[in-house]
Structure formats: C-alpha cells, structure tokens
Amino acid sequence: MSVRPDNRLADVPMTPLACHTCGARVEVRKSSWDQTSIQWHDDSVDTCVERRATNPGAGPNAGAFRGCSALRDSVREAAVRGDLQIVDEDPLKANPEIPDDAHTH
C-alpha cells in the first residue's frame, strides 16, 4: 500500500498572520469559512495571552488548547478583507443560523 502525498499546501500555502490583540504570529490556511488550519510557533505560543492563561485540565487531553478568540477574530477579519485566501470559494453566509429559504418570506 502506498501513501498518497498531501498536496493541499502546494496549491494554497499557509499565510503568515499576526493576532490584532497580542501580535502573536502564526501561519494560517482557510480551506473554507468553517475550516481553518493554524500552525503555532514557539514564540507565538509564548506571546498569546489567551494561550498563556489556559489552565490544563485533567485527563489524556488535559493540555489541549481550544483556541484563541482574538486570533479567531483576526483570521476572520483577514479573510473578509481578502487578505487571506479561502480555498472553497462558496460565499460567507450573512446569517448561517437562518436557513436560506427563510430570507425570502
């Protein structure tokens, strides 16, 4: 059995991005409006205020970091401005909680 190479980054590589709150620099790739890949570096882990404030819990995933809301906002703003390419070209829904057919009634 052969392993298929992952060529996704060849087409749309990760883009450097700084958090607008703390300045932590990460690499980001947006596959869609709902899916984001983030590569943290040692210095960005140390810089991120929310990441430093996280208290590890118990269990096998105790050290898992759920994400930084400030960085999430920075990524979204960059995507909306067009500074961050989105691989899936489907437009951002204005209000994803409301079904499309509800807008016509």
TIRO-2110 file (N, C-alpha, C; in Angstrom, 1 decimal):
// TIRO-2110
0.8, -1.2, 0.0, N, 1, A
0.0, 0.0, 0.0, CA, 1, A
0.9, 1.2, 0.0, C, 1, A
0.6, 2.2, -0.9, N, 2, A
1.4, 3.4, -0.9, CA, 2, A
0.7, 4.5, -0.2, C, 2, A
1.4, 5.5, 0.3, N, 3, A
0.9, 6.6, 0.9, CA, 3, A
0.7, 7.7, -0.1, C, 3, A
-0.5, 8.3, -0.1, N, 4, A
-0.8, 9.4, -1.0, CA, 4, A
-0.3, 10.7, -0.4, C, 4, A
0.6, 11.4, -1.2, N, 5, A
1.1, 12.7, -0.6, CA, 5, A
0.0, 13.7, -0.5, C, 5, A
0.1, 14.5, 0.5, N, 6, A
-0.8, 15.6, 0.8, CA, 6, A
-0.3, 16.9, 0.1, C, 6, A
-1.0, 17.2, -1.0, N, 7, A
-0.6, 18.3, -1.9, CA, 7, A
-1.4, 19.6, -1.6, C, 7, A
-2.2, 19.6, -0.6, N, 8, A
-3.0, 20.8, -0.4, CA, 8, A
-2.2, 22.1, -0.2, C, 8, A
-1.1, 22.0, 0.5, N, 9, A
-0.3, 23.2, 0.8, CA, 9, A
0.4, 23.7, -0.5, C, 9, A
0.6, 22.8, -1.5, N, 10, A
1.2, 23.2, -2.7, CA, 10, A
0.3, 24.2, -3.5, C, 10, A
-1.0, 24.0, -3.4, N, 11, A
-1.9, 24.9, -4.2, CA, 11, A
-2.2, 26.2, -3.4, C, 11, A
-2.4, 26.1, -2.1, N, 12, A
-2.7, 27.2, -1.3, CA, 12, A
-1.8, 27.1, 0.0, C, 12, A
-0.7, 27.7, 0.0, N, 13, A
0.2, 27.5, 1.2, CA, 13, A
-0.3, 28.3, 2.4, C, 13, A
0.2, 28.0, 3.5, N, 14, A
-0.1, 28.8, 4.7, CA, 14, A
0.4, 30.2, 4.6, C, 14, A
-0.4, 31.1, 5.2, N, 15, A
-0.1, 32.5, 5.1, CA, 15, A
0.3, 33.1, 6.5, C, 15, A
1.3, 33.8, 6.7, N, 16, A
1.6, 34.4, 8.0, CA, 16, A
0.6, 35.4, 8.4, C, 16, A
0.2, 35.4, 9.7, N, 17, A
-0.8, 36.3, 10.2, CA, 17, A
-0.5, 36.7, 11.6, C, 17, A
-0.7, 37.9, 12.0, N, 18, A
-0.5, 38.4, 13.4, CA, 18, A
-1.8, 38.6, 14.0, C, 18, A
-1.9, 38.2, 15.3, N, 19, A
-3.1, 38.5, 16.1, CA, 19, A
-3.2, 40.0, 16.3, C, 19, A
-4.4, 40.6, 16.1, N, 20, A
-4.6, 42.0, 16.3, CA, 20, A
-4.6, 42.4, 17.8, C, 20, A
-4.7, 41.4, 18.7, N, 21, A
-4.7, 41.7, 20.1, CA, 21, A
-3.3, 41.7, 20.7, C, 21, A
-2.6, 40.5, 20.5, N, 22, A
-1.3, 40.4, 21.2, CA, 22, A
-0.1, 40.4, 20.3, C, 22, A
-0.4, 40.3, 19.0, N, 23, A
0.7, 40.3, 18.0, CA, 23, A
1.3, 38.9, 17.7, C, 23, A
0.8, 37.8, 18.3, N, 24, A
1.4, 36.5, 18.1, CA, 24, A
1.3, 36.2, 16.6, C, 24, A
2.4, 35.8, 16.0, N, 25, A
2.5, 35.5, 14.6, CA, 25, A
2.3, 34.0, 14.4, C, 25, A
1.4, 33.6, 13.5, N, 26, A
1.1, 32.2, 13.2, CA, 26, A
1.0, 32.0, 11.7, C, 26, A
0.9, 30.8, 11.2, N, 27, A
0.7, 30.5, 9.8, CA, 27, A
-0.7, 30.0, 9.7, C, 27, A
-1.5, 30.5, 8.7, N, 28, A
-2.9, 30.2, 8.6, CA, 28, A
-3.2, 29.7, 7.2, C, 28, A
-4.2, 28.8, 7.1, N, 29, A
-4.7, 28.4, 5.8, CA, 29, A
-6.2, 28.2, 6.0, C, 29, A
-7.0, 28.8, 5.2, N, 30, A
-8.5, 28.7, 5.3, CA, 30, A
-9.0, 27.8, 4.2, C, 30, A
-9.4, 26.6, 4.5, N, 31, A
-10.0, 25.7, 3.5, CA, 31, A
-11.4, 26.2, 3.1, C, 31, A
-12.1, 26.7, 4.1, N, 32, A
-13.5, 27.2, 3.9, CA, 32, A
-13.8, 28.2, 5.0, C, 32, A
-15.0, 28.8, 5.0, N, 33, A
-15.3, 29.7, 6.0, CA, 33, A
-15.4, 29.0, 7.4, C, 33, A
-15.7, 27.7, 7.3, N, 34, A
-15.8, 26.9, 8.6, CA, 34, A
-14.6, 26.2, 9.0, C, 34, A
-13.5, 26.1, 8.1, N, 35, A
-12.4, 25.3, 8.5, CA, 35, A
-11.1, 26.1, 8.3, C, 35, A
-10.3, 26.2, 9.4, N, 36, A
-9.1, 26.9, 9.5, CA, 36, A
-8.0, 26.0, 10.0, C, 36, A
-6.8, 26.0, 9.4, N, 37, A
-5.6, 25.4, 9.9, CA, 37, A
-4.7, 26.4, 10.4, C, 37, A
-4.2, 26.2, 11.6, N, 38, A
-3.2, 27.2, 12.2, CA, 38, A
-2.0, 26.5, 12.7, C, 38, A
-0.8, 27.0, 12.3, N, 39, A
0.5, 26.5, 12.7, CA, 39, A
1.0, 27.4, 13.7, C, 39, A
1.1, 27.0, 15.0, N, 40, A
1.7, 27.8, 16.1, CA, 40, A
3.2, 27.6, 16.1, C, 40, A
3.9, 28.6, 16.4, N, 41, A
5.4, 28.6, 16.6, CA, 41, A
5.7, 28.8, 18.1, C, 41, A
6.9, 28.4, 18.5, N, 42, A
7.2, 28.6, 19.9, CA, 42, A
7.0, 30.0, 20.4, C, 42, A
7.4, 31.0, 19.7, N, 43, A
7.3, 32.4, 20.1, CA, 43, A
5.9, 32.8, 20.1, C, 43, A
5.0, 32.3, 19.2, N, 44, A
3.6, 32.7, 19.2, CA, 44, A
2.9, 32.0, 20.4, C, 44, A
3.3, 30.8, 20.8, N, 45, A
2.7, 30.2, 22.0, CA, 45, A
3.0, 31.0, 23.2, C, 45, A
4.2, 31.5, 23.3, N, 46, A
4.6, 32.3, 24.4, CA, 46, A
4.0, 33.7, 24.4, C, 46, A
3.6, 34.2, 23.2, N, 47, A
3.1, 35.6, 23.1, CA, 47, A
1.6, 35.6, 23.3, C, 47, A
0.9, 34.6, 22.9, N, 48, A
-0.6, 34.6, 23.0, CA, 48, A
-1.1, 34.7, 24.4, C, 48, A
-1.8, 35.7, 24.7, N, 49, A
-2.3, 36.0, 26.1, CA, 49, A
-3.3, 34.9, 26.5, C, 49, A
-4.3, 34.6, 25.6, N, 50, A
-5.3, 33.5, 25.9, CA, 50, A
-4.6, 32.2, 26.1, C, 50, A
-3.6, 31.9, 25.3, N, 51, A
-3.0, 30.6, 25.4, CA, 51, A
-2.2, 30.5, 26.8, C, 51, A
-1.5, 31.5, 27.1, N, 52, A
-0.8, 31.6, 28.4, CA, 52, A
-1.7, 31.4, 29.6, C, 52, A
-2.9, 32.0, 29.5, N, 53, A
-3.9, 32.0, 30.6, CA, 53, A
-4.7, 30.7, 30.7, C, 53, A
-4.5, 29.7, 29.8, N, 54, A
-5.2, 28.5, 29.8, CA, 54, A
-4.6, 27.6, 30.9, C, 54, A
-5.5, 27.1, 31.8, N, 55, A
-5.1, 26.1, 32.8, CA, 55, A
-5.4, 24.7, 32.3, C, 55, A
-4.4, 23.9, 32.3, N, 56, A
-4.6, 22.5, 31.8, CA, 56, A
-5.6, 21.8, 32.8, C, 56, A
-6.5, 21.0, 32.2, N, 57, A
-7.4, 20.2, 32.9, CA, 57, A
-6.9, 18.8, 33.2, C, 57, A
-7.8, 17.9, 33.5, N, 58, A
-7.4, 16.5, 33.8, CA, 58, A
-7.7, 15.6, 32.6, C, 58, A
-7.1, 14.5, 32.6, N, 59, A
-7.4, 13.5, 31.5, CA, 59, A
-6.3, 13.5, 30.4, C, 59, A
-6.5, 12.7, 29.4, N, 60, A
-5.5, 12.5, 28.4, CA, 60, A
-5.3, 13.7, 27.5, C, 60, A
-6.3, 14.6, 27.3, N, 61, A
-6.2, 15.8, 26.5, CA, 61, A
-6.1, 17.0, 27.4, C, 61, A
-5.6, 16.9, 28.6, N, 62, A
-5.5, 17.9, 29.6, CA, 62, A
-4.8, 19.2, 29.0, C, 62, A
-3.8, 19.0, 28.2, N, 63, A
-3.1, 20.2, 27.7, CA, 63, A
-3.6, 20.8, 26.4, C, 63, A
-4.7, 20.2, 25.9, N, 64, A
-5.3, 20.7, 24.6, CA, 64, A
-5.8, 22.1, 24.8, C, 64, A
-5.4, 22.9, 23.8, N, 65, A
-5.8, 24.3, 23.8, CA, 65, A
-6.9, 24.5, 22.7, C, 65, A
-8.1, 24.9, 23.2, N, 66, A
-9.3, 25.0, 22.3, CA, 66, A
-9.2, 26.1, 21.3, C, 66, A
-8.4, 27.1, 21.5, N, 67, A
-8.2, 28.2, 20.5, CA, 67, A
-8.3, 29.5, 21.2, C, 67, A
-7.8, 30.5, 20.5, N, 68, A
-7.8, 31.9, 21.0, CA, 68, A
-8.9, 32.7, 20.2, C, 68, A
-9.8, 33.3, 21.0, N, 69, A
-10.9, 34.0, 20.3, CA, 69, A
-10.3, 35.3, 19.6, C, 69, A
-9.3, 35.9, 20.2, N, 70, A
-8.7, 37.1, 19.5, CA, 70, A
-8.1, 36.7, 18.2, C, 70, A
-7.4, 35.6, 18.1, N, 71, A
-6.8, 35.1, 16.9, CA, 71, A
-7.9, 34.7, 15.9, C, 71, A
-8.9, 34.0, 16.4, N, 72, A
-10.0, 33.6, 15.5, CA, 72, A
-10.6, 34.9, 14.9, C, 72, A
-10.8, 35.9, 15.6, N, 73, A
-11.3, 37.2, 15.1, CA, 73, A
-10.4, 37.8, 14.0, C, 73, A
-9.1, 37.7, 14.3, N, 74, A
-8.1, 38.3, 13.4, CA, 74, A
-8.1, 37.5, 12.1, C, 74, A
-8.2, 36.2, 12.2, N, 75, A
-8.3, 35.3, 10.9, CA, 75, A
-9.5, 35.7, 10.1, C, 75, A
-10.6, 35.8, 10.8, N, 76, A
-11.9, 36.1, 10.1, CA, 76, A
-11.8, 37.4, 9.4, C, 76, A
-11.3, 38.4, 10.1, N, 77, A
-11.2, 39.8, 9.6, CA, 77, A
-10.3, 39.8, 8.3, C, 77, A
-9.2, 39.0, 8.4, N, 78, A
-8.3, 39.0, 7.3, CA, 78, A
-9.0, 38.3, 6.1, C, 78, A
-9.8, 37.3, 6.3, N, 79, A
-10.5, 36.6, 5.3, CA, 79, A
-11.5, 37.5, 4.7, C, 79, A
-12.3, 38.2, 5.5, N, 80, A
-13.3, 39.1, 5.0, CA, 80, A
-12.7, 40.2, 4.2, C, 80, A
-11.6, 40.8, 4.6, N, 81, A
-10.9, 41.8, 3.8, CA, 81, A
-10.3, 41.3, 2.5, C, 81, A
-10.1, 40.0, 2.4, N, 82, A
-9.5, 39.4, 1.2, CA, 82, A
-8.0, 39.2, 1.4, C, 82, A
-7.4, 39.5, 2.6, N, 83, A
-6.0, 39.3, 2.8, CA, 83, A
-5.6, 37.9, 3.0, C, 83, A
-6.6, 37.0, 3.2, N, 84, A
-6.4, 35.6, 3.4, CA, 84, A
-7.2, 34.8, 2.5, C, 84, A
-6.6, 34.1, 1.6, N, 85, A
-7.3, 33.3, 0.6, CA, 85, A
-8.1, 32.2, 1.2, C, 85, A
-9.3, 31.9, 0.7, N, 86, A
-10.1, 30.8, 1.1, CA, 86, A
-10.2, 29.9, -0.1, C, 86, A
-9.8, 28.6, 0.2, N, 87, A
-9.8, 27.6, -0.9, CA, 87, A
-11.1, 27.4, -1.5, C, 87, A
-12.1, 27.1, -0.6, N, 88, A
-13.5, 26.9, -1.1, CA, 88, A
-14.1, 28.2, -1.4, C, 88, A
-14.5, 28.4, -2.6, N, 89, A
-15.0, 29.8, -3.0, CA, 89, A
-16.5, 30.1, -2.7, C, 89, A
-17.1, 29.2, -1.9, N, 90, A
-18.5, 29.5, -1.5, CA, 90, A
-18.5, 30.7, -0.7, C, 90, A
-19.5, 31.6, -0.9, N, 91, A
-19.5, 32.9, -0.2, CA, 91, A
-19.9, 32.7, 1.3, C, 91, A
-19.5, 33.6, 2.1, N, 92, A
-19.8, 33.6, 3.5, CA, 92, A
-21.3, 33.9, 3.6, C, 92, A
-22.0, 33.1, 4.4, N, 93, A
-23.5, 33.3, 4.6, CA, 93, A
-23.6, 34.5, 5.5, C, 93, A
-24.6, 35.3, 5.3, N, 94, A
-24.8, 36.5, 6.1, CA, 94, A
-25.2, 36.1, 7.5, C, 94, A
-26.1, 35.1, 7.6, N, 95, A
-26.5, 34.6, 8.9, CA, 95, A
-26.7, 33.1, 8.8, C, 95, A
-25.7, 32.4, 9.2, N, 96, A
-25.8, 30.9, 9.0, CA, 96, A
-26.8, 30.2, 9.9, C, 96, A
-27.3, 30.9, 10.9, N, 97, A
-28.3, 30.3, 11.8, CA, 97, A
-29.7, 30.3, 11.1, C, 97, A
-29.9, 31.1, 10.1, N, 98, A
-31.2, 31.2, 9.4, CA, 98, A
-31.1, 30.5, 8.1, C, 98, A
-32.0, 29.5, 7.8, N, 99, A
-31.9, 28.8, 6.5, CA, 99, A
-32.1, 29.8, 5.4, C, 99, A
-31.5, 29.5, 4.2, N, 100, A
-31.6, 30.3, 3.1, CA, 100, A
-33.0, 30.6, 2.6, C, 100, A
-33.9, 29.6, 2.7, N, 101, A
-35.3, 29.9, 2.3, CA, 101, A
-36.1, 30.8, 3.2, C, 101, A
-35.6, 31.0, 4.4, N, 102, A
-36.3, 31.9, 5.4, CA, 102, A
-36.1, 33.4, 5.0, C, 102, A
-35.1, 33.7, 4.2, N, 103, A
-34.8, 35.1, 3.8, CA, 103, A
-35.9, 35.6, 2.8, C, 103, A
-36.6, 34.6, 2.1, N, 104, A
-37.5, 35.0, 1.1, CA, 104, A
-38.9, 35.2, 1.6, C, 104, A
-39.2, 35.0, 2.8, N, 105, A
-40.6, 35.1, 3.4, CA, 105, A
-40.8, 36.3, 4.2, C, 105, A
END
